[in-house]
Amino acid sequence: MSWQEEYKKKCMDAGQALEAVRSGARVWIQSGCGTPSALVEALVARSSEVRDVEVVHMMTLGSANYTRPEYEGHFRHRGLFLGANVREAVAAGRADYTPIFLSEIEGLFISGALPLDVVLMQVSPPDEHGFVSLGTTVDCTLTATRCARVVIAEVNERMPRTHGDTYIHVRHISAIVETSRALLEVCTEPFTDIHLRVARNVASLIPDGATLQTGIGGIPDAVLTCLDDKRDLGIHTEMCSDGVIELMESGVMNGERKSLHRGKAVLAFVLGSKRLFDFIHENPSFEFRPICYTNDPFVVAQNDRMVAINSALQVDLTGQVCSDSLGTKPYSGFGGQLDFIRGAARSKGGVPIIALPSTALRGSVSRIVPVLEPGAGVVTSRADVHYVVTEHGIAYLHGKTLRERAMALIAIADPQFQGELEDFAVRSHYLERKAATAVYV
């Protein structure tokens, strides 16, 4: 049977395809802009026919209705990185959060610690050889397809074809649902003046020829706008956004000095707009790989001058970084932060950075804090932290004492909070009053 005949035989509507999900099954859903909306909708529509289905994924876009109260007992979500569409369910106890490095998720599938029954994914139409592409989002999905019993593909004619380790042959797909719908987008929001001030401080640490790991949000987007005067930058990251387009088109980001995958932007997925989807389509400058590769600290470290730029919710005066929770309430996840912080720390000329505005809630709360909130999770330990950057400056903590750390972090806190931070540091015997006062006068 030719692959074309096999393809036609496997085509069906979403309702038919989702009959493969039985009670007690564990279902993996592709994340980000690759979220297979048609299949997710069909999964929820099957709720009355199934019980105890576990839905596993990282941050998906669109609705996650399987987490709503009326579906308790039918579906339960296991979040490996939380997005806005599932946070309330986790906080309410209807869904679960698993703290884990992104680089280690696929190992759970392979080892059998987290066996998968069904994969729901969105792919491009097949090429002349019968291979579909995972397009915007390889993440952990390629590995998931190799471990699951059933693989269901939403074949969307609008999904870009991307290069690298993104291909799956039709013969390895169990059911195909053809669609033609716009991909879910993450549009860049305007960054603030504070984001730009933080970004300028971050940009001052980035040398020519650096390889960058960036995320999404105000600070990463602002950093990318501050790099026009740099030369021969490269990309090795879990994800990138629209902000790389101008830098690549201008030649600033050409990868010419990369020590690993020279000339290639290596990544696991993109989060962006249709403009970015069009840019990555059949673009050999991009090389998509599974997250177990892109985020492996030992792989990251092979990039000379590796600059890892990550954010935080809070940093305490000893340098502990909370990035995944608000007190006891899970907010996001470990993500790739420590994977890249440790990889960059071991890179020749590497620069591991934690970048954050000095305040939150419109300046009413300091993000540089005496101690983390009760129950807050430490994503990056104080021994792993090198640079902490705010709009007020740069603190270098690696190898520093608690006294030196407290002094450096108070100096980059918002001035309105420096006094109370200093008072705590003195009470905690990190600082002596005389020494502390000498720094801030």
C-alpha positions in Angstrom: 0.0 0.0 0.0 1.4 3.4 -0.9 1.7 6.1 1.7 -1.0 8.1 -0.2 -3.5 5.2 0.1 -2.6 4.7 3.8 -3.1 8.4 4.4 -6.6 8.4 2.9 -7.5 5.3 4.8 -6.6 7.0 8.1 -8.6 10.2 7.4 -11.7 10.6 9.6 -13.5 13.3 11.5 -12.3 14.3 15.0 -15.1 12.5 16.8 -14.2 9.2 15.2 -10.5 9.7 15.9 -11.0 10.5 19.6 -12.8 7.2 20.1 -9.3 5.9 20.7 -9.3 7.7 24.0 -10.8 5.2 26.6 -11.4 5.5 30.3 -8.2 5.5 32.3 -6.1 6.6 29.3 -3.2 9.1 29.6 -3.3 11.7 26.7 -0.4 13.9 25.7 -1.3 17.2 24.0 1.2 19.2 21.9 1.7 22.7 23.4 2.0 26.3 22.4 1.1 27.4 18.9 1.0 23.8 18.0 -2.0 23.1 20.3 -4.4 20.9 18.2 -7.6 22.8 18.9 -9.9 20.6 16.8 -8.7 17.5 18.6 -8.9 19.2 22.0 -12.5 20.2 21.3 -13.3 16.6 20.3 -11.7 15.2 23.4 -13.9 17.4 25.6 -17.0 16.4 23.6 -16.2 12.8 24.5 -16.4 13.5 28.3 -19.7 11.6 28.9 -18.2 8.4 27.5 -14.9 8.3 29.6 -13.7 8.4 33.2 -10.4 9.1 34.7 -8.6 10.3 31.6 -5.3 12.1 32.5 -4.5 15.0 30.2 -0.7 15.8 30.2 1.0 18.8 28.6 3.1 21.9 29.0 1.7 25.3 28.3 -1.1 25.1 25.7 -3.0 27.9 24.1 -6.7 28.3 23.7 -9.2 26.7 26.0 -8.5 23.9 28.4 -12.2 23.1 29.1 -11.3 19.6 30.4 -10.2 21.4 33.6 -13.6 22.9 34.3 -15.5 21.7 37.4 -18.2 19.9 35.4 -15.6 17.5 34.0 -14.2 16.3 37.3 -14.1 12.5 37.3 -13.9 12.5 33.5 -10.6 14.4 33.0 -7.8 15.4 35.2 -4.9 17.6 34.0 -1.3 16.9 34.9 0.6 20.2 34.2 4.4 20.0 33.4 4.4 23.8 32.8 1.3 25.9 33.6 -0.3 28.4 31.3 -3.1 30.9 32.1 -5.7 28.4 30.9 -5.1 25.9 33.7 -3.8 27.9 36.7 -7.2 28.3 38.3 -7.8 24.5 38.1 -4.5 23.7 39.7 -5.1 26.3 42.5 -8.5 24.8 43.1 -7.1 21.2 43.3 -8.9 20.0 40.2 -5.6 19.6 38.3 -2.0 18.7 39.2 1.3 20.4 38.8 4.6 18.5 38.4 7.8 20.4 39.1 10.3 19.2 36.5 13.0 20.4 34.2 11.8 20.5 30.6 14.9 18.6 29.6 13.8 15.6 31.7 10.2 15.3 30.6 10.9 13.0 27.7 12.9 10.7 29.9 9.6 10.0 31.8 8.0 8.7 28.6 11.0 6.6 27.6 11.6 5.0 31.0 7.9 4.2 31.5 7.7 6.4 34.6 5.0 8.3 32.7 3.7 6.0 30.0 1.5 7.5 27.3 -1.6 6.0 25.6 -2.6 8.7 23.1 -0.8 11.7 21.5 -2.8 14.6 20.1 -0.8 16.8 17.8 -1.0 19.3 14.9 1.2 18.9 11.8 1.7 20.1 8.3 0.4 18.2 5.2 2.7 15.4 4.1 5.5 16.0 1.6 6.0 13.9 -1.5 7.6 11.2 0.6 4.8 11.0 3.1 6.4 12.9 6.0 4.5 15.5 8.0 6.2 18.2 10.0 5.5 19.2 13.6 6.0 22.8 12.4 6.0 25.3 15.1 6.3 22.9 18.0 8.5 19.9 18.3 8.8 20.3 22.1 8.4 16.8 23.7 5.8 15.7 21.1 8.2 13.9 18.7 9.4 11.7 21.5 5.8 11.2 22.7 4.8 9.8 19.3 7.5 7.2 19.6 6.3 6.0 23.0 2.5 6.2 22.8 0.1 3.5 21.6 -2.0 5.8 19.5 -1.0 8.9 17.6 -3.7 11.2 16.3 -2.7 14.1 14.0 -4.6 17.2 13.1 -3.2 17.8 9.6 -3.6 21.6 9.1 -2.7 23.0 5.7 -1.7 26.3 7.5 0.9 24.6 9.6 4.4 25.6 8.4 7.0 23.0 7.5 10.1 23.4 9.5 13.6 21.9 9.3 15.4 19.7 11.8 14.1 16.8 13.8 10.5 17.6 13.0 9.3 14.8 10.7 6.9 11.9 11.2 5.9 9.5 8.4 2.2 8.9 7.8 2.7 5.2 8.6 3.4 6.1 12.2 0.2 8.0 12.6 -3.0 6.1 13.8 -5.7 8.6 12.7 -5.7 11.8 10.6 -8.1 14.7 10.9 -7.7 17.3 8.2 -8.3 21.0 9.0 -7.7 24.4 7.6 -7.6 26.9 10.5 -5.4 29.7 11.7 -2.9 28.6 14.2 -3.2 30.0 17.7 -0.9 33.0 18.1 1.0 34.7 20.9 1.2 38.4 19.9 3.9 40.6 21.4 2.6 43.1 23.9 4.4 46.5 24.0 7.1 46.5 26.6 7.4 49.2 29.2 10.1 51.8 29.9 11.2 49.6 32.9 11.5 46.6 30.7 13.7 48.6 28.3 15.9 49.8 31.2 16.3 46.2 32.4 17.0 45.1 28.8 19.7 47.7 28.3 21.5 46.4 31.4 21.2 42.8 30.1 22.4 43.9 26.6 25.6 45.3 28.2 26.5 41.8 29.2 26.1 40.2 25.8 29.3 40.1 23.7 29.6 39.9 20.0 29.5 36.3 18.8 27.3 35.2 21.7 24.7 32.5 21.5 21.4 33.4 23.1 18.6 31.7 25.0 15.6 34.0 25.3 12.1 33.6 26.3 8.9 35.5 25.7 7.6 38.6 27.5 8.5 42.2 28.1 12.1 41.8 29.1 13.2 39.3 26.4 11.4 41.2 23.7 13.0 44.4 24.9 16.4 42.8 25.0 16.1 41.8 21.3 15.5 45.5 20.4 18.8 46.5 22.1 21.1 44.2 20.1 21.3 46.2 16.8 25.0 47.1 17.5 26.0 43.5 18.2 27.7 41.2 15.6 27.4 37.5 14.8 24.9 36.5 17.4 23.4 33.0 17.4 20.4 31.2 18.9 20.3 28.0 21.0 17.0 28.1 23.0 13.9 26.2 23.9 11.8 28.8 22.2 11.8 32.2 20.4 9.4 34.8 19.4 8.8 37.4 16.6 11.6 39.5 18.0 14.3 37.4 16.2 13.0 38.2 12.7 14.5 41.6 12.3 17.8 40.5 13.8 18.1 37.6 11.5 17.0 39.6 8.4 19.6 42.3 9.2 22.4 39.8 9.7 23.0 40.6 13.4 21.8 37.1 14.3 23.6 34.9 11.8 25.1 32.2 13.9 28.4 32.5 12.1 30.5 32.3 15.4 28.5 29.5 17.0 30.7 26.6 18.2 27.8 24.1 17.9 25.5 24.0 14.9 27.1 26.9 13.2 24.7 29.1 11.2 21.7 27.4 12.7 19.1 28.8 15.1 18.5 25.7 17.3 15.2 25.6 19.2 12.3 23.3 20.2 9.3 25.5 19.5 8.2 29.1 18.7 5.6 31.3 20.4 4.6 34.1 18.1 2.4 35.4 15.3 1.6 34.4 11.8 4.5 36.6 10.7 6.8 34.2 12.6 5.1 31.1 11.2 5.7 32.4 7.7 9.3 33.2 8.5 10.1 29.7 9.8 8.3 27.9 6.9 10.9 26.0 4.9 13.6 28.2 6.4 16.8 26.2 6.7 18.3 28.8 9.1 16.1 27.1 11.8 16.8 23.7 13.2 14.1 22.3 15.4 15.0 19.7 18.0 13.3 17.9 20.9 13.5 19.7 24.2 15.6 16.8 25.7 18.3 18.0 23.3 17.9 21.8 23.2 17.7 22.1 27.0 20.3 19.5 27.9 22.8 21.5 30.0 25.7 19.5 28.6 24.6 20.4 25.1 23.9 24.0 26.0 27.5 24.3 27.5 29.0 23.3 24.1 28.0 26.8 22.8 30.8 29.2 23.5 29.7 32.6 24.9 26.3 31.1 25.8 24.1 33.8 27.3 21.0 32.5 29.2 18.4 35.2 29.9 15.7 34.1 32.3 13.2 35.9 34.6 11.9 35.5 38.1 9.0 36.4 40.4 11.2 37.0 43.4 14.9 36.9 44.4 15.8 36.9 48.1 18.8 38.6 49.6 20.8 35.3 49.5 20.2 34.9 45.8 17.5 32.2 45.8 15.3 32.6 42.8 11.5 31.8 42.7 10.1 31.5 39.2 7.3 29.0 39.3 5.0 29.9 42.2 3.3 32.7 44.1 3.8 31.5 47.6 2.2 28.0 47.7 0.2 28.6 44.5 1.9 27.2 41.3 2.1 29.8 38.6 4.2 28.5 35.7 6.9 25.8 36.0 10.6 25.1 36.1 10.7 25.5 32.4 14.2 25.6 31.0 15.6 28.2 33.4 18.0 26.0 35.4 18.8 23.9 32.3 20.2 27.0 30.6 21.6 28.7 33.7 23.7 25.7 34.4 24.6 25.2 30.7 25.7 28.8 30.3 27.7 28.7 33.6 29.7 25.8 32.1 30.1 27.5 28.6 33.4 29.0 27.6 32.7 32.7 28.2 29.1 32.0 29.2 26.8 34.5 30.9 23.9 33.2 33.1 21.4 36.0 33.7 18.3 36.4 35.9 16.5 39.5 34.7 13.5 41.1 36.4 11.9 44.4 37.1 12.7 45.5 40.7 9.0 45.8 41.6 5.6 44.3 40.9 2.0 45.5 41.2 2.7 49.0 39.8 5.7 49.6 42.0 4.0 48.7 45.3 5.9 45.4 46.0 9.6 44.7 45.8 10.7 41.7 43.8 14.0 41.7 45.7 12.8 40.4 49.0 14.3 39.6 52.5 13.0 36.0 52.2 10.8 34.3 49.7 7.1 34.0 50.4 6.2 31.0 52.6 5.8 28.0 50.4 7.5 29.6 47.4 9.5 27.2 45.3 13.2 27.7 44.6 13.8 27.1 40.9 17.4 28.3 40.7 19.5 27.9 43.9 21.7 30.6 45.2 24.7 28.6 44.3 23.6 28.6 40.6 23.0 32.3 40.3 25.6 34.5 38.6 24.1 37.8 37.3 20.9 39.3 38.6 19.7 42.3 36.6 17.1 45.0 37.3 16.4 48.4 35.9 18.7 49.7 38.7 21.8 47.8 37.8 23.6 44.5 37.7 24.5 42.3 40.7 27.1 39.6 40.3 26.6 36.9 43.0 28.6 33.9 42.0 31.2 33.0 44.7 30.1 35.8 46.9 29.3 35.7 50.6 25.9 36.3 52.1 27.1 39.8 53.1 28.3 40.5 49.6 25.1 39.2 48.1 22.9 41.2 50.3 24.8 44.4 49.5 24.8 43.8 45.8 21.1 42.9 45.7 20.0 45.8 47.8 21.9 48.1 45.5 19.7 47.0 42.5 16.4 47.0 44.4 14.0 49.9 44.0 15.3 52.8 46.2 11.9 52.9 48.1 12.6 49.4 49.4 16.3 49.6 50.1 15.9 50.8 53.7 13.7 47.9 54.8 15.9 45.4 53.0 18.9 46.8 54.7 17.2 46.6 58.1 16.4 43.0 57.5 20.0 42.3 56.4 21.3 43.9 59.6 18.9 42.0 61.8 19.9 38.8 60.1 23.6 39.5 60.5 24.2 39.6 56.8 25.3 43.2 57.2 26.6 45.5 59.9 24.7 48.8 60.1 27.9 50.8 59.5 29.0 48.8 56.5 25.5 48.9 55.0 25.1 52.6 55.4 28.4 53.2 53.7 27.2 51.5 50.5 24.0 53.5 50.0 24.9 57.1 51.1 
